[in-house]
Amino acid sequence: MTMLIVTHEVRFARDVAGRVVFMDGGMVLEDTTSQPFFGEQSSERVRQFLNLIEI
């Protein structure tokens, strides 16, 4: 079964997502599995976003 969930609850996304699509300003900036996204992000914008929240 596949589910598409749109959320701003980052902890929830980290816990359940198999894939993360990060959008900013209507553009897709990251499309990856959750481990690299929450681990070693390749995008400076993703790092900025994750540094603003507690995960």
URWO-V658626 format. One record per run of one state. SS is the DSSP state (hx for helix, st for strand, lp for the rest). FROM is the first residue (numbers start at 1). TO is the last residue. Records with the same first field share a line. If there is no record, write none. Layout:
# URWO-V658626
SS: FROM-TO  FROM-TO
This chain:
# URWO-V658626
lp: 1-9  17-18  25-26  39-43  53-55
hx: 10-16  34-38  44-52
st: 19-24  27-33
